[in-house]
Amino acid sequence: MEDRQINLAIARIEYPRSIALFPEWESSFRVIDYCNCWDCIGPIIEREGINLTVDKANNTWIAWLWSEDGRNIEARAASTTKSAALCFLKMKGVEI
């Protein structure tokens, strides 16, 4: 997924009423950059208990958490913020 798609998918989850009221956001959503901004994704990381670790062998960041049903949900990306954003979407059942 491209950053813009990830950002919009998270915005749909976090702000469903706003997206419904302003459908034009879907074509040009750039307001919140969850993939690259700690101030945007940080509150979600804390709220959801997303863990971050580095995989030095593959030069990637791993974001992971335990779901309520006991599954380990994990996502990997080149940055901490993007891996956390992808992990959040996986937790919410979004296909990535």
N, C-alpha and C positions, 0 to 999 in steps of 0.2 A: 504494500500500500504506500502511496505517496503521502508526504506530510499533510498536504491539504485534505486528503481523504480521511486521514487519522484524526486531524483536528475537528473536522466536521462530524465524524462519527461520535467523538466524545462530546461535542457540543450538543448533539441530538439527545444524548443520555443525560447530560448535566442540565440542559436548558430546553426541555421538550416544548414548553409553552412558547418560549421566545421564537424558536424555529418555526412553529406553526403560525405565529403572528407575522413573522417576517420571512416568508419563503425565499425572498431574493438572497438571503444569506447563503443558501445552498449553492448558488452559482459563484459567489465571490467571498466565501468565508475566510477571513484572515485576521479576525479580531483577536482570537485567543490561539496562541501557538503552543499547544501542549507538547509538541515534539522537540521544541528547542528552548523553552522558557521554564526555569525552575519555579518562578512565581506562579505560573499557570498550573503545572502538573504537581508541584510540591504538596498542596493541600489534599489532592487525591491520593498521593503516595502515603501521606500520614493517615488519612481517614480510612483507607482500605488496608493498611498494613503491608504495603508492597515492600519487599526486600530487594536490595540491589547489591550485586557483587560483580567482580570483573573476571573474565575468562582470559587470562594473559596469553595462553597458548593460541587462542583464536582472535585475540585483540578485539573482543566484543564485551558488551555489558549484558548481564543477565538480570532480569527483573522477575521475581517469583513471589508467590503467596500460596497459602493453603486455602482452598475453597471451603465453604460451609459443609460440603459433603465429603471432605477429606481428600480431594484431588489436589495435586501439585500443579499449579498453573504457572507457566514459564514463557518468557519471550526474550529474544536476543536482538540486539541492535548495536550500532556503532557508538551510540551515546546513552548515557543514563536516562535522560528525559524521554527519548524515543522508546527505549526498551520498557520503561514504566508505562508509557501511553499504550503500547501494544499489549502489555500484560493486563492492563485495565480493560481493554476491549475484549480480550480473550475471556476474562472473568465474566464479562457481561454477555458472552455468547456471540459476539460479533465475529464473522468470518474474516480472517486476515490472511 
